[in-house]
Each structure stands twice: as structure tokens, then as C-alpha cells.
Amino acid sequence: MSGPTKVLDPAFQGAGQKPGTEIWRIENFQPVLVPKSEHGKFYMGDTYIVLQTTQNKAGAYLFDIHFWIGKDTSQDEAGTAAVKTVELDAGLGGRAVQHREIQGHESDKFLSYFKPCIIPLEGGVASGFKKLEEEEFETRLYTCKGKRAVHLKQVPFARSSLNHDDVFIMDPKEKIYQFNGANSNIQERAKALAVVQYLKDKFHEGTCDVAIVDDGKLDTESDSGEFWVLFGGFAPIARKVASEDDIIPETTPPKLYRPYFKKLIYCCPLFSIADGQVESIDGNLSKSMMENNKCYLLDCGSEVFIWVGRVTQVEERKTAIQAAEDFVASENRPKATRITRVIQGYEPHSFKSNFDSWPSGSAAPANEEGRGKVAALLKQQGVGLKGLSKSTPVNEDIPPLLEGGGKLEVWYIDDKAKTPVSKDDVGKLYSGDCYLVLYAYHSGERKEDYFLCCWFGKNSIQEDQETAVRLASTMTNSLKGRPVQARIFEGKEPPQFVALFEHMVVLKGGLSSGYKNSVTEKGSTDETYMPESIALIQVSGTGVHNNKALQVEPVATSLNSYDCFLLQSGTSMFLWHGNQSTHEQQELAAKVAEFLKPGVTIKHAKEGTESSSFWFALGGKQNFTSKKVSPETVRDPHLFSFSFNRGKFQVEEIHNFDQDDLLTEDMHLLDTHAEVFVWVGQCVDPKEKQTAFEIGQRYIDLAGSLEGLSPKVPLYKITEGNEPCFFTTYFSWDATKATVQGNSFQKKAASLLGTHHVVQDQSSSGNQGPRQRAAALAALTSAFNSPSGGTSSPNRDRPNGNQGGPRQRAEALAALSSAFNSSPSSNSPPQRPGLTSRSSQRAAALAALSQVLTNEKKKSPDTSPSAEAKDEKAFSEAEASEESAEAKEEEEVSPAADAIAEEAGTTGATFTYQQLQAKSDKPVKGIDFKRREAYLSEEEFKTVFGMEKEAFYKLPRWKQDLLKKKFNLF
């Protein structure tokens, strides 16, 4: 492409050079950088470009570019953002995933950058705007939707805005109220509490009070009364009226189109163009259909993808998003329809999941060479690349291991039962057998924990594998479901499993009758290891987490210069060590020899000095490899939720996940590529809990076809409250959260507001409801059937009569409130959908009663003060109880806050970065070397890490270690 090189917009210079979020607002059709203090605030009259840069565990940078369109923005500004997005992408090498974000319908990935929520604000650049803090404070009412990513929307402050289906947040400055609609989702209530806390800290300096008001509960609490007073008193609230914003696009089977002369040509189920006619071709949606010099549109109903070939022209890329927008408009799709542009080789899971399989050869190049090729192509097309950074490879992290000193028991499966392995043979695993391994240990001050593994040899029979699974389930039930269960296949042993054994040696053959019978039926030779037979054992590893030995074919070609080998021949034992092996490996090999044949005399054989007897035992001298085995690809962890759509298993990624995303009512999948975890919440239905391994296997099958995940990857089942360290390392983990009882909302309320805010069952027995309602009805009848108006009554003529109307009405109100406000037990089963209107009926009934009482009070000016006082008594008692509980809460000290303060390195002493580095010329002595970074001053810490200490210690442990390694502070 001829012509001068187009220079990157000055506002984008240096973009994407470090992980984090960068935002530009379009002002006068130019991008202007938004300061970090304003991140999370989006003005409805503006358009924004958001760049999210992440560094994966292999050290490469990945980019997501979102352009956010406010509901009041102009079409010209939105168009400018789309063009500038392509320009920024070109400057980053043309490999970013691009997303169109419409206000109120933002993707979960976009919202995950701004936890717990973004705040849409009125105004914009063109119309002028004020900061929220500068405006005169006025009471605001918000809806809060989403059980994972929260959509916060301001609605008119009026009773008519409330409904029974949603969660609302009211902020009248002095106290923030959360109103839970009777039919609202428990998990949405929990997420709304996080928003309440955010508003409190952000706009009230953490000083205002917080109250929770439940729809359908007219308790004698001051919070409930205060809430309704702000709306002018109690009154029924209307049913929710669906609006355009509530329309959720339907997910449909994917259809593939190819833009052709500004038209979309339907390609799949496989259509092609021949002589200007549409010709149908049999076949399924396939990656091979898409050519790398073209763009394609994949229509999934709720989301439309633009797939861009790696060698397409820049101008074609610029028009791709517009083509998708025109398509969505022509199809009359809802506003919530997402548009995402992906580049060949960098397709996200959400795109690949629409295909039955995704060839592993089409994965993105992780090195700079692949990046350079893309950049060179774009530069030829007239796009300059300035201010770009190179990624730095990072070493693989070693996951934490279970605490030592525990009790280890091992059984092998034989004849549908488990047989104990003798103490001397623990660590010897035969390829033809299955094993059960139980490790009991104490982690800190916690109760005893258990790690229960099924190990499947690659030559074990199906019947033994099924028996191992059945017995493991029985053992788990006997231990009340607490063990972490694992299914591990030979050759894929994770570090925490290998570290259980003093020596782990995988040997040929098997001891079980099932294996023996299988060999006989096949007419094969029994290769079971014997102490007197010829055997070659490869010893590799660098530490306790990967020190394992494997019996290999006894031939010279099995040798490798990077490892040590034990050659057993009759009574002789040779220890052969390659020229590239380490001294530690040689020492380990000697210990393995002693483990296999106690008291044996070892003959050392260094590579190149072997004796003839050594080669004779291997069948003669032959060439062998001198190449080091490449480690498996290191990938970032991904957390998923799952569902079944029309019988098809589907997963949805939870982006930028943290511990709070593990919802107690759900099961989640954590994929680290080396391992797969199924996390099971406490409130999951017992029958669903039994399907955890089945769900995990379905995911492995899916990820195997799309991401190249090994079918033999270790699979774990972990129950809430029993998470091991090798799982929690992927989170910023707070162990106290996992031990709190209750549903998601109750857990969050206990965590943020104190346990006294959690709704408890107030009834003394399960049979109180009918009796209370009967008493309420009787009291209500007595109260309202009293003669009034011109009809005289003896009791009304008695000034001191104790049967007067005000007192009766107070008793009626109290009885009715008690009848209808008895909370179900937290352990009660969930109500059927048909019963969800009960709370709204209660609310309407109580509101009506309140209105009647108010009118009665207005009509009765002679009502005595003592009668009114009785009506208010319950309210004052509840208020006093609440104030007492709040006073007690203020006296408590937050353990989490103390932990953060300690973790932030408040050591008192500080040292320079040069002194604290692991390979410093002038090292510091007498410090905790595992926390070198804690001794940096606040200023130097920010210079080195690019963030505050508090932000650093909120990162998952593995990310902290990665950064410490990068800056030589590990």
C-alpha cells in the first residue's frame, strides 16, 4: 500500500505498555485520556474507548478494546469511537478483541473491570457536566440487576418506580437503603449489597448508615418505617412493567455470513456463491470455512461476532463493525445484542464455543515473532506502530503444597474391593492397577482436612476404575463430604499428589487380579516389575513437587542426557547420569534405588563412560536424544459457570474473577489448563452435588475440542468451606467467608454489615403460621367492627375503657405483622414459582391496613395520647434493639482489616530496591525474605510495581508471586 505512514494518535502513544485499564473520552471527535480517579464514571452524553491490557502467565500481553456508547451520545461521536478503536488496535499489533458496549447492556467482561459497578451520569462534554461530588446532593433511586456483573441504573425517585421483582438502592445521603423485591434473586441481593458498600465508601466517606428493607415485611423496625416515610407513607406497589431494556436477546443456533459487495452472503449451514446464485453445500459450521484474507459475520442471536482474517486490509477492518451494526438494525434486534470483533488466531472462548471443534493448530502465536508478522503487515498498509512494549517471559509458578506431617493411607483395587498397600511399598504405583490415596492433615488452626485421590494406571481395566470411584464416594460420605476428591491419571500427576510420597515410582504391570486376567485374555506378556528382572527407570524432577520415577523400555534409545536412569539387571544396579543432569537428580536416583532394592550396591555410569555390561543389559549401544523435554504450555486460570441450553452443555466465563464470584447456590468450574476444579456451594441441591464429576467431565470434553485440553487432566471436586491451598491460590482468599452459613445474600450481609443484619427465623415452631393468622384475623375483625360514626357505644363513652378502637387496632396490626412476617427457616426448601406472589400479597395487605389506620387517626382527633403511645411501642422497642446491636458492631474489630494492614508491610523499617533484590550486591539481613517487597517505601513500591501496596495485596497470590519474580523480589 503506497502513501505516507499514518502516525498513531498522540493520545494513544504508550498505550498497552503495562497491565491495567486505560480510558479515553471522545471530545470534539478526538480521544482524551481520562484520569484514573474518574474510572467507573461514564456520562450518558459521551462515548468512551476502554483498553484492558492483561499479561498472561507466559508473559505475553493480551488486549481488549471496548467502545462505550452513552444513550444520549451523538451518532458522529459513536462513529469516531469506532474508527479510533480500529486505529488503537492497529497500534497494538492488530490483535485486540473489540467490543461494542451500549449503555445499560454492557458485557460482563466490561463490567468486570469496574467492580462492583459503573455509575452512568447525566450530561456530557457537549452539554457540560459536573462531577457527582460537586452537585447539590439529592435523593437517588437505583435499580441493581445482575447476579455476577452488576448493572446499576438510576430511576425516578418515586414509589411507582418500585416493583416486586427487582432490587433497589435508595441514597438519601444520611442512610443508604436496599429494598429487596419479594420476587428478586437472592444473588442479585448479594451483589447489590456490594454496591451499597461502594456508594457508602465512595460518596459518604464510609460514615453513613446502611439499612435493608424487605418487600412484604412491615415489621416494627425503624428502618422499614423510615424507608416508606420517604415515599410519603405505605402504599401498595405495582407489578413490574416490562420495558425495552428488559428484553433479553434470544440465543439462536449460529449462522455464518460473508460480506460480499456490501451485502451479507449466508454461508452456513454452508452456502456459497456460484455464478451469482446461492448454492447449498452439506456440512457443519467449521473453522476451515473462513479464509484468512476475508471477514465473516457469525450471528448467534444474542451476540454477533465479526471474524477478521489475519491478512485482511485495514480499510476492510474499519468497515467490519459498521457492517455488523447495519445487520443488527436490519434484523430489528434488541438493544442488548452484543457486537464483538475478533482477529484470526486470537479468538476468545465465547466465539470458539459456537463450533463443534477448533483445531489446535489455529491457536494464537504467543511469541514476538507472530506478533511481528501481524505488525509488519499492518505497517505495509499504512499504519504506524509507536509506543509499543515487548512482553517478558515469566517462569511457571509452583503451586502451594499441602501441609506435611499428615497421615497417608494407600489402597489398590482388587476384585471389587480395596487392599491396603504395605508401608514399605507406599509410593510404588503399577500401570495396570488403580489406587485410592487418602491424606489427612491439619491446615493451620482449621479442623482436620482430607485429600482423597483415585489414581488410574494407563493399563488399568474399566471395572477397577469404576470400583475406585464407587469406594471413593463411600469414603467421602463417611467423612461427611469434607474430603477434596481428585481423579488422577498416570502421567498427569499434579505437584500436590507427587509431594505426598517420599518417593513416587510408576512401574510396569499390575498386582490386581483384574489386570492379570486381562493380560491372559489378550494373550499378552505380563510385564509386571520384579526386583530380579531387567528394568530401566527414568528419574527426573527438580524438587519434592515433581520428583518422580517412571519405568521405561529397557533399550538405549530411552536414555536422555538431561535425566538420570537406574538400570536393574539381576543383582546389578547401574546409576546412569546424563551430561546435562544435575547433582540433585543423581542424589534422588540413588534414593530411588535404595527404595526399590534396599541395601543394593550402585554402579555409577556417566554418559560416555559406560561399560560393555551396561550396554549388554540394554540390548546394545544406540543413539539417544540430548534434547530437554519441553514443559507444557502455561496458561492463565479461567472460571466458568455452566448451563444446559436445549440439552446442550454450555459454559460462560466469569472475567476477572474473585472469591465473591463463587456463589453458594451454584457450582463453578476453574480451569488452569493443568487441572480442572469443580467447586460446589453449600446451598446446591444434594442431588446436583452428586453430578459434580459428570459436569467436570463434560467440561473437559468441551475444552478438549476447543482449547486442546488433555482428556486425562486431573479433575477435582471441592466443597465450599473445605478449599485446599492449591485451589485458593488462584484467589485473594479470605477463609472466614467460606465458613459463614446461609445463602449468598446472608453471607454478604454478615460480611459487610455484621451478622445481626442476617434475617433469621423468628417463629418458635413450624406450626405457628396458621395459629398466628387466625389470631390476627380475629383481632382485626374485632378492631374494625367496633361501632363508629353516629352509633353510640358504651365502651366509647368510657374514657378509661380498655376495649377502645385505637388499642384494638394496635393489637390487630401487631398480630397481623407477626402472622405474615414469620420468616422461613434458612434450611427450608425453596418455594415453587407459583408461590412467589405471597410476599407481594402481604405487602399489599399491610399497606392497605396502614392506610386505614392513618385515615382513622385523622378522623379521631380525640384519640388519647396513651392509645397512640401503645401503637408506637413496638416500633420504639425494635429501634432500641437495633441501636444496641449497632453499638456492639462498632466495638468489633475487623480481622480482615488487620490482615490487610499486616500484609501491606507495616514493618517500620524500609530499605532500597537495590538492597532488597534477591541477587543484590549488598543484601539486607534479618528480614522476612518471603516478603521482600513489604520493606519498600510507599513511594518506591509504587515506582517498582506501578501500584499501591493495598492494590498489590488484593491480587491473587500467584499474580503477586509473578510480579515479585519479574522484579527479582521473590
Secondary structure, 3 states (H helix, E strand, C coil): CCCCCECCCHHHCCCCCCCEEEEEEEECCEEEECCHHHCCEEECCCEEEEEEEEECCCCCEEEEEEEEECCCCCHHHHHHHHHHHHHHHHHCCCCCEEEEEECCCCCHHHHHHHCCCCEEECCECCCECCCCCCCCCCCEEEEEECCCCCEEEEECCCHHHCCCCCEEEEECCCEEEEEECCCCCHHHHHHHHHHHHHHHHHHCCCCCEEEEEECCCCCCCHHHHHHHHCCCCCCCCCCCCCCHHHCCCCCCCCEEEEEECCEEEEEECCEEEECCEEEECCCCCCHHHCCCCCEEEEECCCEEEEEECCCCCHHHHHHHHHHHHHHHHHCCCCCCCEEEEEECCCCCHHHHCCCCCCCHHHCCCCCHHHHHHHHHHHHHCCECCCCCCCCCCCCCCCCCCCCCCCEEEEEEEECCEEEECCHHHCCEEECCCEEEEEEEEECCCCCEEEEEEEEECCCCCHHHHHHHHHHHHHHHHHCCCCCEEEEEECCCCCHHHHCCCCCEEEECCCCCHHHHHHHHHHCCCCCCCCCCCCEEEEEECCCCCCCEEEEECCCHHHCECCCEEEEEECCEEEEEECCCCCHHHHHHHHHHHHHHCCCCCEEEEECCCCCHHHHHHCCCCCCCECCCCCCCCCCCCEEEEEEEECCEEEEEEECCCCHHHCCCCCEEEEECCCCEEEEECCCCCHHHHCCHHHHHHHHHHHHHHHHCCCCCCCEEEEECCCCCHHHHCCCCCCHHHHHCCCCHHHHHHHHHHCHHHCCCCCCCCCCHHHHHHHHHHHHHHHHHCCCCCCCCCCCCCCCCCCCCHHHHHHHHHHHHHHHHCCCCCCCCCCCCHHHCCHHHHHHHHHHHHHHHHHHHHHHCCCCCHHHHHHHHHHHHHHHHHHHHHHHHHHHCCCHHHHHHHHHCCCCCCCCCHHHHCCCCCCCCCCCCHHHHHHHCCHHHHHHHHCCCHHHHCCCCHHHHHHHHHHCCCC
